[in-house]
Amino acid sequence: MLGNGFHDDGRRFFRRPPRWKDVVSCSDIVQLNDNEAKVLGGFSKNDFALFKETGLRLLELGPR
C-alpha cells in the first residue's frame, strides 16, 4: 500500500500515498510492519503508545 519515493541519488523511501485512507477504509484486514506503521502514523521512534494509537486510528477507518 505504501508508495515509494526516490531520493535524488536514486535511493527509495516509503511515503504515504495521497489516498491511503481510501485503501484502508475498503480493506477487511490491514497488516503493517514497524516501518509501515511509522510512515502511516507520521512518527519515527519506536514507541508502543504511538503504534497503538496508529492502530486504533486505522481501525476507525473500517478494517475489522
Secondary structure as GFF3:
##gff-version 3
##sequence-region A 1 64
A	DSSP	beta_strand	3	6	.	.	.	ID=ss1
A	DSSP	beta_strand	12	15	.	.	.	ID=ss2
A	DSSP	alpha_helix	20	25	.	.	.	ID=ss3
A	DSSP	alpha_helix	34	41	.	.	.	ID=ss4
A	DSSP	alpha_helix	48	60	.	.	.	ID=ss5
###
